[in-house]
Structures are given as C-alpha cells and as structure tokens.
Amino acid sequence: MVAELAWLFILLPLLSFLLCVFVTRPYPRLSGYVTIAAVGATFLLALVAFWSVGNLPPDRTLESSVQWVVIGGSVLKVGLIIDSLTAVMLLVVTLISFLIQIYSQGYMAGDPGYSRYYAFMSLFTASMLGLVLANNLVLVFIFWELVGLCSYLLIGFWYQRPAAAAAAKKAFLVTRLGDLGFLSALLVAFNTTGNLDIRHLIDLAETKQLAGATLTAVGLGLFSGAVGKSAQFPLHVWLPDAMEGPTPVSALIHAATMVAAGVYLVGRTLPLFLAAPDVLLVIAVIGGLTAFMAATMGLVMTDIKRVLAYSTISQLGYMMMGLGVGGLVAGIFHLLNHAFFKALLFLAAGSIIHSVGTQDLREMGGLRRFMPVTFLTMLAGAFSLAGLPPFSGFWSKDEILLEALRFGGVGQALYILGLLTAFLTAFYTFRMVFLAFGGHYRGPAVTGDHGHDHGHGAPHESPPVMTVPLIVLAVPSVLSGFLTFGGFFGPFGEFLISRLSWHPHYEPGLDLTTMVLSAAVSILGILGAYAVYGAGWVSPEVFSSTFRSVHTLLVNRYYMDHLYNWIARRIVLGIAGLLDWVDRYGVDGVVNAIAELAVMAAGSLRLLQRGWVQFYALMVTLGIILLVAVFGFFGDIIAFLRG
C-alpha cells in the first residue's frame, strides 16, 4: 500500500505548484498556506513510510515500477523505491522543507513575488522528492535537472538585481558541466547493459559483468554530476554566489535539496564505486581536499551567509570523503545531522538579517541581548557544526574520521586532514558567532534584506513564525547524533544497512582516541576564536598582516573564479570568435560569393538583349551551326569506336 502511494510524495507538492501558478497567485497568503499544507502532508507520508520500512523484515524494500518505453530489445522501466536510505532522506527533505515554508511566511512577508516564491519552492520540493524516490537513473536524471532548474529560479528570485541574475546563471552553467558527465555515464551504461535500473546495475557490478574501463567511465560520470550539484572542487564556485537568493532558499538548498542530491547519488550507487577502487579513491581525495579548502576560505569571509556557504562546501567534502573510504553509514549519517544544523544556522542567519538589515558581520555585534531566541538556537547549531560533544555533528564527524583511519593508505592522510578541517571549522564558526552576538552593536538601524523593509529601528527578535522553526530544528541539532546508539528501530547504522537491496560493509564501534582528538581540536578552535574575536586578546589584523599573501589568497578564493573568468574570456570566447569568423567569412562567404557570381553572370546576359531582330537571327543561326558541329563530332567518334 505504501509503495503505491509513493507517487503522492511527488504529486502533492506538484499540485501545490500548479495551484500557486494558476489559482492562488492573486492571493499571496493563500499560496503560502497551500504550499505549507502540501509539504506538511508529504511529511506525514514520510513518517508512515519510515515506520513501514522499519517494520519490514531485513533485506526487504518497497517498490513500484511501470514500463515506460521499449527500445529495440530493451525495456525501460521507471518507478519508485522506498528502502531505509529513501526513508531517511524523505524524513529529512519533508521536515526541513515544511519548517522552511512556515518560516518563509515571516521572512518573505510583503514581497511582491510572494506567490511566485511559494510556487518555485513547491516545485523544488517535488523535484528533490522524486530524485530521492527514483529507482532508475533516467528518472533520477529527469528530477536531477528539475532540481537544477528550480535552483536557478530561486537563486535569481530577485532577478531585478544584477548580482542575483548573474549568480543564478553561474549556478546553472557550472552545474551543467557536471551534468554532462552524468549524462555521459547514462549513455555508456545503457549502451553496455541495455538497462538503467539502479539495482540491476549494482547486480552487474557485483557479479563483474559490468567492470573494467566501462565501469570506471560510468563511475566517473556519475561522480562528476555529484561534483557539480554538491559543489565539490573544482566546481564549488557557484555555491557562495547562490547566497544572492532569499535566505530560506539558501537554507533549503544547503540543507536538504540541491547540494544533498550529489551525496545521495553517490550513496545510492556506492556499490558501483566499490567495484571501481580507483574512482572510489578519487571521491575520497576530492572530498578531503574540498573540505579543507572551503574551511580555509570560511576563515576570512565577512558575509554571514557566505561563511555558512563555505561551511556547507566543507561539510559536503566531509560526506564525500566518508563515502569515498567506503563509509555509507558515516556519510549518510553526517548528511542527516548536517541537514538539521545547517538549516538551523541559515534560518538563524535569516532572522538576524531580517532584524538588522545587513549580512555583513562587521555591522552586527551585541545581538544576544536583542535576539535571545535566535542567539541560543544558533549557538546550538554552531556547537553541532563545530563538532563539539555531545552535539550531533560530533558523532557523525567521528564516524567519518574513523572510517578514514580504517581505510589505510591515503586514508591516514585524510584522517589528519579531517582533524585539521575540524579545527578550522570550529574557529570560523565561532568567529561568526562572536562577531554577530558578542561585544556591542556596531551597525545602524537600517531597512531589511535586499531592500525589503524588515527593519524596525533597533535590532529586535523575529516574530514567532520565524523563531518557532528555529526552536524545532535546534532539537535534532542537539540530539540526532544519539541515533548512533539507537532510535525507533535500533542504532542508525544497523537500521540503514538492514533494509537495502545490497549489503554494505559496516563495522560499528567508537574509537576513544579519535573521539578525544576531534573533541580537542574543536575546543581549541572555539578557544582560538574567543581569544581573537571574543576577548580581543589578539587582534585579527595581526594575522592578516603577518600572513598577507595567504590572506589575499583566501580572500580571492584561491583565484578559482579569476581562472574561470580568464578561461571564459580568452579561450571560450576566443574559440567562439574564431568559429564566428569561419561561419561569417568562410561558410557564408562562399555561399554569398556563388550568389554574387550568379547575379553577375545573369547580368552579363542582359548585354545581349539589344532588341535587334537581325542580331537575334544571327545568334540562332550560329547556335544551330554549333549544335550540328558538336553532334556531328561526337557521332564520328561513336562510329569510330564501334567500327
């Protein structure tokens, strides 16, 4: 019964989208209520699905498929699957989306695009739920592209602002580069196997029928799609600029939808990567490198949303590193915990922006007195992001580090890199907290986010419609890590692996040394941030002047954007200019030259049209003589050849 109702996960928010576009558009508040009701209903369905999966016998899943198309002898089926991985993702996506829709009623109040906003958010949620439920890579790709479209529409929601329009185009184009690899993987896989059902491909990989260079090509293609969507190096450059969208959009993108899609795809197809160790190693190294690089850039950002954006990139790198060392449970567990505390942090940042009207940390300060609820909830999210025990981020971060340690070889280096990243994460997270909430208020009482009048004089606490979702999200940000030890259906890891169609290697346990080290580096990072930005024992200018070249490198984000802009201007536009010249003066030039010659030839015949009857008679006579001579000549030749 649950499997047959699975299509409602997609249809309910899709219906909300259609209602917002065609029915409730003139009634903005009604659009919000329709969206909240639809997403709330999907959350209730997710609870039912989770409970149903939990009560299934081990190794059982819920699935519903229909025949879509027949190509030659190959039958393409599309359908939905609900297993333990899907059930977890459904809960995360629907709960966070539901809370964000409620929060948005306060944040987006008075915006002229209110109905359009809720329409896009409904479609965004439907697309992500379809991606999570799909059991076939073709269906995954369709919803994958819809997620990309919705992110483009929402990042550029305030399209009148040039920065927002540019950020939307940048996100769309950069992620398309990764999607090209994803599409290539689909073509290679279908050409080789004639089937794109995920479970079928996994069976072929496990039995070595899909192996060698073909499997490597499929794996690299799938991972390139994940690199684009989950903002991994070198395609991470779009995510910080995506902060130009409304803050609730940033929360949804960073916590439960677009960037989570890439990690989910790698987790869903992990057996393919396990059968291609070289690709698995690439995933681990790219993940570790991304985690560290993004953490270093977070150290120098002054925009509160960009600090959180780089933390998202870094934490996604952590997840990829966990999956790359074979830790499905570790990677997905961190995805679960991160979704809660990152949604909390973004919504808390939105509460601040709503109150003080600026995203610049240098114009905040002292807000703990004005915004106590926002302060306490953001503090819970910050502790979790920093990986401080017993908050949720501590447990999943430790599982990733432990999996890297067990991996051996390059895993040892990744383990050290992960610890260093944990220190940097704690430092920049509490740098943000101390700059926003510590000391005295440094900013003027200005109007709100992006020109919308949210300001009411002095800084103030946000309304309950915004603070209640913060309080709700603070609970799992503190407690979800304890799922390590047990939930409704036992420890998280055992629940996750017991109801999949394949059996990942999972070795439960805690490593005391890793726990102590990770807790210690987190505490050191917090203390370091307090010394510089809380107590003021050390001036931050000391670091920026002493390490000026490093500071410049980080402020300019390793010059990656400069590199891409140079490539676009000099190489891409250069090649385009060359092709334009060939088209204009080569192809079109030849066609135009032939046309001009024809016109000239036709024009020369006009010289013969003099109107003289005697001249025409002479031409006819000469023509007849010429024809007789020609036919006579060829007749003699033919007679000679025959004779």
C-alpha positions as CSV (number, residue, x, y, z in Angstrom):
1,M,0.0,0.0,0.0
2,V,2.8,2.4,0.9
3,A,4.6,1.7,-2.4
4,E,1.5,2.5,-4.4
5,L,1.1,5.8,-2.5
6,A,4.7,6.8,-3.0
7,W,3.8,8.8,-6.1
8,L,1.9,11.2,-3.7
9,F,5.2,12.4,-2.5
10,I,5.7,14.0,-5.9
11,L,2.1,14.8,-6.8
12,L,1.2,16.7,-3.7
13,P,3.9,19.5,-3.9
14,L,3.5,19.4,-7.7
15,L,-0.3,20.1,-7.3
16,S,0.7,22.9,-4.9
17,F,2.9,24.4,-7.6
18,L,0.1,24.3,-10.2
19,L,-2.4,25.9,-7.7
20,C,0.1,28.7,-6.9
21,V,0.7,29.4,-10.6
22,F,-2.9,29.2,-11.9
23,V,-5.3,29.7,-8.9
24,T,-3.9,31.4,-5.9
25,R,-1.4,33.8,-7.5
26,P,-3.6,36.8,-6.8
27,Y,-3.9,35.8,-3.2
28,P,-0.3,35.6,-1.8
29,R,-1.1,34.4,1.7
30,L,-3.3,31.6,0.3
31,S,-0.3,30.4,-1.8
32,G,1.7,30.1,1.3
33,Y,-1.0,28.1,3.1
34,V,-1.4,25.8,0.1
35,T,2.3,25.1,0.0
36,I,2.6,24.5,3.7
37,A,-0.4,22.1,3.6
38,A,1.0,20.1,0.7
39,V,4.5,19.8,2.2
40,G,3.1,19.1,5.6
41,A,1.1,16.2,4.1
42,T,4.2,14.8,2.5
43,F,5.9,14.9,5.9
44,L,3.1,12.8,7.4
45,L,3.5,10.4,4.5
46,A,7.2,10.3,5.2
47,L,6.5,9.3,8.8
48,V,4.3,6.5,7.5
49,A,6.9,5.4,5.0
50,F,9.6,5.4,7.7
51,W,7.5,3.3,10.0
52,S,6.6,0.9,7.3
53,V,10.2,0.4,6.3
54,G,11.2,-0.1,9.9
55,N,8.7,-2.9,10.3
56,L,9.8,-4.7,7.2
57,P,11.9,-7.9,7.6
58,P,15.6,-7.4,6.9
59,D,16.6,-7.2,3.2
60,R,13.1,-6.1,2.1
61,T,12.2,-2.9,0.3
62,L,9.0,-1.3,-1.0
63,E,9.0,-0.7,-4.8
64,S,6.5,0.2,-7.5
65,S,7.5,0.2,-11.2
66,V,5.8,0.7,-14.6
67,Q,7.0,0.0,-18.1
68,W,8.0,3.3,-19.8
69,V,9.4,2.6,-23.2
70,V,10.8,-0.3,-25.3
71,I,14.0,0.4,-27.3
72,G,14.9,-2.5,-29.5
73,G,15.0,-5.4,-27.2
74,S,15.5,-3.3,-24.1
75,V,12.6,-2.4,-21.8
76,L,13.0,0.7,-19.8
77,K,11.0,0.7,-16.5
78,V,10.7,3.6,-14.2
79,G,9.4,3.5,-10.7
80,L,9.9,4.5,-7.1
81,I,11.7,2.6,-4.3
82,I,11.4,3.1,-0.6
83,D,14.1,1.4,1.5
84,S,16.0,2.6,4.6
85,L,18.1,5.1,2.7
86,T,15.0,6.6,1.0
87,A,13.0,6.6,4.2
88,V,15.7,8.7,5.9
89,M,16.0,11.1,3.1
90,L,12.2,11.5,2.8
91,L,12.1,12.5,6.5
92,V,14.9,15.0,6.2
93,V,13.6,16.7,3.0
94,T,10.0,16.9,4.0
95,L,10.6,18.1,7.6
96,I,13.1,20.7,6.7
97,S,11.1,21.9,3.7
98,F,7.9,22.1,5.9
99,L,9.7,24.2,8.6
100,I,11.2,26.5,5.9
101,Q,7.8,27.1,4.3
102,I,6.4,28.2,7.7
103,Y,9.5,30.4,8.4
104,S,9.1,32.0,4.9
105,Q,5.7,33.4,5.8
106,G,7.5,35.8,8.1
107,Y,10.7,36.3,6.1
108,M,9.0,36.9,2.7
109,A,6.1,39.0,4.1
110,G,5.3,41.9,1.8
111,D,7.5,40.6,-1.1
112,P,5.7,41.3,-4.4
113,G,6.8,37.9,-5.7
114,Y,5.3,36.0,-2.7
115,S,3.1,33.6,-4.7
116,R,5.9,33.0,-7.3
117,Y,8.2,32.2,-4.4
118,Y,5.9,29.5,-3.0
119,A,5.3,28.1,-6.4
120,F,9.0,27.6,-7.0
121,M,9.5,26.2,-3.5
122,S,6.8,23.6,-4.2
123,L,8.3,22.5,-7.4
124,F,11.8,22.4,-5.8
125,T,10.5,20.1,-3.1
126,A,8.6,17.8,-5.6
127,S,11.8,17.6,-7.7
128,M,14.0,16.6,-4.8
129,L,11.5,14.0,-3.5
130,G,11.3,12.5,-7.0
131,L,15.1,12.3,-7.2
132,V,15.2,10.5,-3.8
133,L,12.5,8.0,-4.7
134,A,13.5,7.1,-8.3
135,N,14.8,3.6,-8.8
136,N,16.1,4.2,-12.3
137,L,18.9,6.5,-13.4
138,V,16.8,8.0,-16.2
139,L,14.1,9.1,-13.7
140,V,16.9,10.3,-11.4
141,F,18.3,12.4,-14.2
142,I,14.9,14.0,-15.0
143,F,14.4,15.1,-11.4
144,W,18.1,16.0,-11.2
145,E,17.6,18.5,-14.0
146,L,14.4,19.8,-12.4
147,V,16.3,20.5,-9.2
148,G,18.8,22.4,-11.2
149,L,16.1,24.5,-12.9
150,C,14.4,25.3,-9.6
151,S,17.7,26.4,-8.0
152,Y,18.2,28.7,-11.0
153,L,14.8,30.2,-10.5
154,L,15.1,30.6,-6.7
155,I,18.7,31.9,-6.7
156,G,17.7,34.5,-9.2
157,F,14.4,35.2,-7.5
158,W,15.2,38.9,-7.1
159,Y,16.2,38.9,-10.8
160,Q,16.0,42.8,-10.9
161,R,19.3,42.8,-9.0
162,P,22.2,42.1,-11.4
163,A,24.1,40.1,-8.8
164,A,21.2,37.7,-8.3
165,A,20.7,37.2,-12.0
166,A,24.4,36.6,-12.5
167,A,24.5,34.1,-9.6
168,A,21.6,32.2,-11.0
169,K,23.3,31.9,-14.4
170,K,26.6,30.9,-12.8
171,A,24.9,28.1,-10.8
172,F,23.1,26.8,-13.8
173,L,26.1,26.8,-16.1
174,V,28.6,25.4,-13.6
175,T,26.3,22.5,-12.6
176,R,25.7,21.8,-16.2
177,L,29.4,20.9,-16.6
178,G,28.9,18.1,-14.0
179,D,25.6,17.1,-15.5
180,L,27.3,16.5,-18.9
181,G,29.4,13.8,-17.1
182,F,26.2,12.3,-15.6
183,L,24.5,12.1,-19.0
184,S,27.6,10.5,-20.5
185,A,27.5,7.9,-17.7
186,L,23.9,7.1,-18.6
187,L,24.7,6.7,-22.3
188,V,27.7,4.4,-21.6
189,A,25.7,2.3,-19.1
190,F,22.7,1.9,-21.4
191,N,24.9,1.1,-24.4
192,T,26.7,-1.6,-22.4
193,T,23.9,-3.1,-20.4
194,G,20.7,-2.0,-22.1
195,N,19.3,-1.2,-18.7
196,L,19.5,1.8,-16.3
197,D,17.7,0.3,-13.3
198,I,19.9,1.1,-10.3
199,R,19.5,-2.3,-8.6
200,H,20.2,-4.1,-11.9
201,L,23.4,-2.1,-12.5
202,I,24.6,-2.9,-8.9
203,D,24.0,-6.6,-9.5
204,L,26.0,-6.4,-12.7
205,A,28.9,-4.6,-10.9
206,E,28.9,-7.1,-8.0
207,T,29.0,-10.1,-10.4
208,K,31.8,-8.4,-12.5
209,Q,29.6,-8.3,-15.6
210,L,30.0,-4.5,-15.5
211,A,33.6,-3.9,-14.9
212,G,36.9,-2.5,-16.2
213,A,37.1,0.7,-18.2
214,T,33.3,0.7,-18.7
215,L,32.6,0.7,-15.0
216,T,35.3,3.3,-14.4
217,A,33.7,5.6,-17.1
218,V,30.3,5.2,-15.6
219,G,31.6,5.8,-12.1
220,L,33.5,9.0,-13.1
221,G,30.5,10.3,-15.0
222,L,28.1,9.8,-12.0
223,F,30.6,11.4,-9.7
224,S,31.1,14.4,-12.0
225,G,27.4,15.0,-11.7
226,A,27.7,14.8,-7.9
227,V,30.7,17.2,-8.0
228,G,28.6,19.8,-9.7
229,K,25.4,19.5,-7.6
230,S,27.3,19.1,-4.3
231,A,29.8,21.9,-5.0
232,Q,33.0,19.8,-4.8
233,F,36.3,21.1,-6.1
234,P,36.7,22.3,-8.8
235,L,33.0,23.0,-9.4
236,H,32.4,24.5,-6.0
237,V,32.5,28.1,-7.2
238,W,28.7,28.5,-7.8
239,L,27.6,27.9,-4.2
240,P,28.9,31.0,-2.4
241,D,27.3,33.2,-5.1
242,A,24.0,31.4,-4.6
243,M,23.6,33.4,-1.4
244,E,22.0,36.1,-3.6
245,G,18.7,34.3,-3.3
246,P,16.4,34.7,-0.3
247,T,17.8,33.2,2.9
248,P,15.1,30.5,3.2
249,V,16.1,29.4,-0.3
250,S,19.7,29.2,0.9
251,A,18.6,27.1,3.8
252,L,16.7,24.6,1.6
253,I,19.5,24.4,-1.0
254,H,22.2,23.9,1.6
255,A,20.4,21.6,4.0
256,A,18.0,19.2,2.2
257,T,17.8,19.6,-1.5
258,M,20.3,20.5,-4.2
259,V,23.6,20.0,-2.6
260,A,22.4,16.9,-0.8
261,A,21.5,15.4,-4.2
262,G,25.1,14.7,-5.2
263,V,25.9,13.0,-1.9
264,Y,22.7,11.0,-2.1
265,L,23.5,9.9,-5.6
266,V,27.0,8.6,-4.6
267,G,25.4,6.9,-1.6
268,R,22.7,5.2,-3.6
269,T,25.1,3.9,-6.2
270,L,28.0,3.2,-3.9
271,P,28.4,-0.5,-4.9
272,L,29.4,0.7,-8.4
273,F,32.2,2.8,-6.9
274,L,33.2,-0.1,-4.5
275,A,33.7,-2.2,-7.7
276,A,35.9,0.5,-9.2
277,P,38.5,1.3,-6.5
278,D,40.3,4.0,-8.5
279,V,37.1,6.0,-8.7
280,L,36.4,5.5,-5.0
281,L,39.9,6.9,-4.3
282,V,39.2,9.9,-6.4
283,I,36.0,10.5,-4.4
284,A,37.8,10.3,-1.1
285,V,40.6,12.7,-2.2
286,I,38.3,15.2,-3.8
287,G,36.1,15.2,-0.7
288,G,39.0,15.7,1.7
289,L,40.6,18.4,-0.4
290,T,37.2,20.2,-0.8
291,A,36.6,20.0,3.0
292,F,40.0,21.6,3.8
293,M,40.0,24.3,1.1
294,A,36.4,25.5,1.9
295,A,37.2,25.7,5.6
296,T,40.2,27.9,4.9
297,M,38.1,30.3,2.8
298,G,35.5,30.4,5.6
299,L,38.1,32.0,7.9
300,V,38.1,35.3,6.0
301,M,34.5,35.8,4.9
302,T,32.6,38.8,6.3
303,D,29.2,38.0,4.8
304,I,27.4,35.8,7.3
305,K,25.7,33.8,4.6
306,R,29.0,33.2,2.7
307,V,30.6,31.9,5.9
308,L,27.8,29.3,6.1
309,A,28.1,28.7,2.4
310,Y,31.8,27.7,2.7
311,S,30.9,25.6,5.7
312,T,28.4,23.7,3.6
313,I,31.0,23.1,0.9
314,S,33.4,21.9,3.6
315,Q,30.9,19.6,5.2
316,L,29.8,18.2,1.9
317,G,33.5,17.4,1.3
318,Y,33.5,15.5,4.7
319,M,30.5,13.5,3.4
320,M,32.2,12.7,0.1
321,M,35.3,11.7,2.0
322,G,33.3,9.4,4.2
323,L,31.6,7.7,1.2
324,G,35.0,7.6,-0.7
325,V,36.5,5.5,2.1
326,G,33.5,3.1,1.9
327,G,31.6,4.5,4.8
328,L,28.0,4.6,3.6
329,V,26.6,4.9,7.2
330,A,29.1,7.6,8.1
331,G,28.5,9.7,5.0
332,I,24.7,9.5,5.2
333,F,24.6,10.0,9.0
334,H,26.6,13.2,8.5
335,L,24.2,14.2,5.7
336,L,21.3,13.7,8.2
337,N,22.8,15.7,11.0
338,H,24.1,18.4,8.7
339,A,20.7,18.9,7.2
340,F,19.3,19.8,10.6
341,F,22.0,22.1,12.0
342,K,22.7,23.8,8.7
343,A,19.0,24.6,8.1
344,L,19.0,25.9,11.7
345,L,22.1,28.1,11.1
346,F,20.8,29.6,7.8
347,L,17.4,30.3,9.3
348,A,19.1,31.9,12.3
349,A,21.2,34.0,9.9
350,G,18.0,35.0,8.1
351,S,16.5,36.0,11.5
352,I,19.5,38.3,12.0
353,I,19.3,39.8,8.5
354,H,15.6,40.3,9.0
355,S,16.3,42.2,12.1
356,V,19.3,44.3,11.3
357,G,19.1,44.5,7.5
358,T,22.7,43.6,6.7
359,Q,24.6,40.4,6.0
360,D,28.0,42.0,7.0
361,L,29.3,40.6,10.2
362,R,31.3,43.8,10.8
363,E,28.0,45.7,11.1
364,M,26.5,43.4,13.8
365,G,27.6,42.6,17.3
366,G,25.8,42.5,20.7
367,L,22.8,40.9,19.2
368,R,22.4,38.3,22.0
369,R,20.7,41.0,24.1
370,F,18.2,41.9,21.4
371,M,17.6,38.4,19.9
372,P,17.9,35.8,22.7
373,V,16.0,33.0,20.9
374,T,18.0,33.4,17.7
375,F,21.2,33.5,19.8
376,L,20.5,30.3,21.7
377,T,19.3,28.3,18.7
378,M,22.2,29.5,16.6
379,L,24.6,28.6,19.4
380,A,23.2,25.0,19.3
381,G,23.7,24.8,15.6
382,A,27.2,26.3,15.9
383,F,28.2,23.7,18.5
384,S,27.0,21.0,16.3
385,L,28.8,22.3,13.2
386,A,32.0,22.7,15.2
387,G,31.7,19.1,16.3
388,L,31.6,19.6,20.0
389,P,30.3,16.7,22.0
390,P,27.6,15.8,22.6
391,F,26.0,17.7,19.8
392,S,25.0,15.8,16.6
393,G,27.9,16.9,14.4
394,F,30.4,15.4,16.7
395,W,29.1,11.8,16.3
396,S,28.9,11.7,12.5
397,K,32.2,13.6,12.1
398,D,33.9,11.0,14.3
399,E,32.4,8.1,12.2
400,I,33.9,9.7,9.0
401,L,37.3,10.1,10.6
402,L,37.2,6.5,12.0
403,E,36.3,5.2,8.5
404,A,39.2,7.1,7.0
405,L,41.6,5.6,9.6
406,R,40.3,2.1,8.8
407,F,40.7,2.7,5.1
408,G,44.5,2.7,5.4
409,G,47.0,4.1,2.9
410,V,45.8,7.6,1.8
411,G,43.1,7.3,4.5
412,Q,45.7,8.1,7.1
413,A,46.4,11.4,5.3
414,L,42.7,12.1,5.0
415,Y,42.3,11.4,8.7
416,I,44.9,14.1,9.6
417,L,43.3,16.5,7.0
418,G,39.9,15.8,8.6
419,L,41.2,16.7,12.0
420,L,42.7,19.9,10.7
421,T,39.5,20.8,9.0
422,A,37.6,20.2,12.2
423,F,39.8,22.8,13.9
424,L,39.3,25.4,11.2
425,T,35.5,24.7,11.2
426,A,35.2,25.4,14.9
427,F,37.3,28.5,14.6
428,Y,35.4,30.2,11.7
429,T,32.0,29.1,13.1
430,F,32.6,30.8,16.4
431,R,34.3,33.7,14.7
432,M,30.9,34.2,13.2
433,V,29.1,33.8,16.5
434,F,31.3,36.2,18.4
435,L,31.2,38.8,15.6
436,A,27.4,38.6,15.4
437,F,26.4,38.2,19.1
438,G,29.4,39.4,21.1
439,G,30.5,42.8,22.1
440,H,28.4,45.9,21.2
441,Y,26.1,46.5,18.3
442,R,28.1,48.1,15.5
443,G,25.6,48.6,12.8
444,P,22.9,51.3,12.0
445,A,19.2,50.6,12.2
446,V,18.6,50.1,8.5
447,T,15.9,48.6,6.3
448,G,15.9,44.9,5.7
449,D,17.3,42.2,3.4
450,H,17.7,43.3,-0.2
451,G,15.7,46.5,0.1
452,H,12.6,44.9,1.8
453,D,11.5,46.9,4.8
454,H,12.1,44.4,7.6
455,G,13.9,47.0,9.9
456,H,12.0,48.5,12.8
457,G,14.6,50.8,14.3
458,A,16.8,49.0,16.8
459,P,17.6,45.2,16.4
460,H,14.8,43.1,17.6
461,E,13.8,39.4,17.9
462,S,12.0,37.9,14.9
463,P,8.3,37.0,15.1
464,P,7.2,33.5,16.3
465,V,6.5,32.3,12.8
466,M,10.3,32.5,12.3
467,T,11.6,31.6,15.8
468,V,9.4,28.5,16.3
469,P,11.1,26.7,13.4
470,L,14.4,27.6,14.9
471,I,13.5,26.0,18.2
472,V,12.2,22.9,16.4
473,L,15.4,22.5,14.4
474,A,17.5,23.0,17.5
475,V,16.2,19.8,19.0
476,P,17.6,17.4,16.4
477,S,20.7,19.6,16.1
478,V,21.4,18.6,19.6
479,L,20.0,15.1,19.8
480,S,20.1,13.4,16.4
481,G,23.7,12.3,17.0
482,F,22.5,9.9,19.6
483,L,20.9,7.8,16.9
484,T,24.4,6.3,16.8
485,F,23.3,4.3,19.8
486,G,19.7,3.6,19.0
487,G,16.4,5.1,17.6
488,F,13.0,3.6,16.9
489,F,14.4,0.7,15.1
490,G,17.8,0.3,16.7
491,P,21.1,2.1,16.0
492,F,21.1,4.2,12.9
493,G,23.8,2.2,11.1
494,E,22.1,-1.1,11.7
495,F,18.8,0.3,10.5
496,L,20.3,1.8,7.4
497,I,22.2,-1.3,6.2
498,S,19.5,-3.9,7.1
499,R,16.9,-2.7,4.6
500,L,18.9,-2.0,1.5
501,S,18.9,-4.1,-1.7
502,W,22.7,-4.6,-1.1
503,H,24.8,-5.2,2.0
504,P,27.5,-2.5,2.6
505,H,30.3,-3.3,4.9
506,Y,29.7,-1.7,8.3
507,E,31.7,-2.1,11.4
508,P,30.0,-0.3,14.4
509,G,32.1,1.0,17.2
510,L,33.7,4.0,18.7
511,D,37.3,4.9,18.8
512,L,38.2,6.7,22.0
513,T,41.4,8.2,20.6
514,T,39.6,9.7,17.6
515,M,36.8,11.0,19.9
516,V,39.3,12.7,22.2
517,L,41.3,14.2,19.3
518,S,38.3,15.5,17.4
519,A,36.8,17.0,20.6
520,A,40.1,18.6,21.5
521,V,40.6,20.2,18.1
522,S,37.1,21.6,18.2
523,I,37.6,23.0,21.7
524,L,40.9,24.5,20.5
525,G,39.2,26.1,17.5
526,I,36.5,27.6,19.8
527,L,39.0,28.9,22.2
528,G,41.1,30.4,19.4
529,A,38.0,32.2,18.0
530,Y,37.2,33.5,21.5
531,A,40.8,34.8,22.0
532,V,40.7,36.8,18.8
533,Y,37.0,37.8,18.3
534,G,35.5,37.3,21.8
535,A,38.0,38.5,24.4
536,G,40.1,40.5,21.9
537,W,43.4,39.2,23.3
538,V,44.9,39.1,19.8
539,S,43.9,41.5,17.0
540,P,42.8,39.8,13.8
541,E,44.9,42.3,11.9
542,V,48.0,40.7,13.3
543,F,47.2,37.5,11.3
544,S,46.2,39.3,8.1
545,S,49.3,41.5,8.1
546,T,51.7,38.7,9.1
547,F,50.3,36.3,6.6
548,R,49.3,38.9,4.0
549,S,49.9,36.7,0.9
550,V,47.9,33.8,2.4
551,H,45.1,36.2,3.5
552,T,45.0,37.7,0.0
553,L,44.8,34.2,-1.5
554,L,41.9,33.2,0.7
555,V,40.0,36.5,0.2
556,N,40.3,35.9,-3.5
557,R,39.1,32.3,-3.0
558,Y,42.3,30.7,-4.4
559,Y,41.7,32.7,-7.6
560,M,39.4,30.0,-8.9
561,D,36.8,32.5,-10.1
562,H,39.6,34.5,-11.8
563,L,40.8,31.4,-13.5
564,Y,37.3,30.5,-14.8
565,N,36.7,34.1,-16.0
566,W,40.0,34.1,-17.8
567,I,39.2,30.8,-19.5
568,A,35.7,32.1,-20.4
569,R,37.1,35.4,-21.9
570,R,40.3,34.2,-23.6
571,I,39.6,30.6,-24.5
572,V,35.8,30.0,-24.8
573,L,35.1,33.5,-26.3
574,G,38.2,33.2,-28.4
575,I,37.1,29.9,-29.9
576,A,33.6,31.3,-30.3
577,G,35.1,34.3,-32.1
578,L,37.1,32.1,-34.4
579,L,34.1,30.0,-35.3
580,D,32.1,33.1,-35.9
581,W,34.7,34.3,-38.3
582,V,34.7,30.9,-40.1
583,D,30.9,31.0,-40.3
584,R,30.7,34.6,-41.4
585,Y,33.6,34.7,-43.9
586,G,34.0,31.0,-44.7
587,V,30.7,29.3,-45.0
588,D,28.6,32.4,-45.5
589,G,31.3,33.9,-47.6
590,V,31.4,31.0,-50.1
591,V,27.6,31.0,-50.4
592,N,27.4,34.7,-50.9
593,A,30.3,34.6,-53.5
594,I,28.4,32.0,-55.5
595,A,25.3,34.1,-55.4
596,E,27.1,37.2,-56.5
597,L,28.7,35.3,-59.4
598,A,25.3,34.0,-60.5
599,V,24.0,37.5,-60.4
600,M,27.0,38.8,-62.4
601,A,26.5,36.1,-65.0
602,A,22.9,36.8,-65.3
603,G,23.6,40.4,-65.5
604,S,26.1,39.9,-68.4
605,L,23.4,38.2,-70.4
606,R,21.5,41.5,-70.3
607,L,24.1,42.9,-72.7
608,L,22.8,40.6,-75.4
609,Q,19.3,41.9,-75.1
610,R,19.6,44.8,-77.5
611,G,16.2,44.5,-79.3
612,W,17.8,43.9,-82.7
613,V,16.0,41.3,-84.7
614,Q,18.9,40.8,-87.1
615,F,21.2,40.1,-84.1
616,Y,18.8,37.5,-82.7
617,A,18.6,35.8,-86.1
618,L,22.4,35.7,-86.3
619,M,22.6,34.2,-82.8
620,V,20.0,31.5,-83.6
621,T,21.9,30.6,-86.8
622,L,25.3,30.4,-85.0
623,G,23.6,28.2,-82.3
624,I,22.3,25.8,-84.9
625,I,25.6,25.5,-86.6
626,L,27.4,24.9,-83.3
627,L,24.9,22.1,-82.3
628,V,25.2,20.4,-85.7
629,A,29.0,20.6,-85.4
630,V,29.0,19.2,-81.8
631,F,26.6,16.3,-82.6
632,G,28.5,15.5,-85.8
633,F,31.8,15.4,-84.0
634,F,30.5,13.1,-81.3
635,G,28.7,11.0,-83.9
636,D,32.0,10.4,-85.8
637,I,33.7,9.4,-82.5
638,I,31.0,6.9,-81.7
639,A,31.1,5.4,-85.2
640,F,34.9,5.1,-85.0
641,L,34.7,3.3,-81.6
642,R,32.0,0.9,-83.0
643,G,33.9,0.3,-86.2
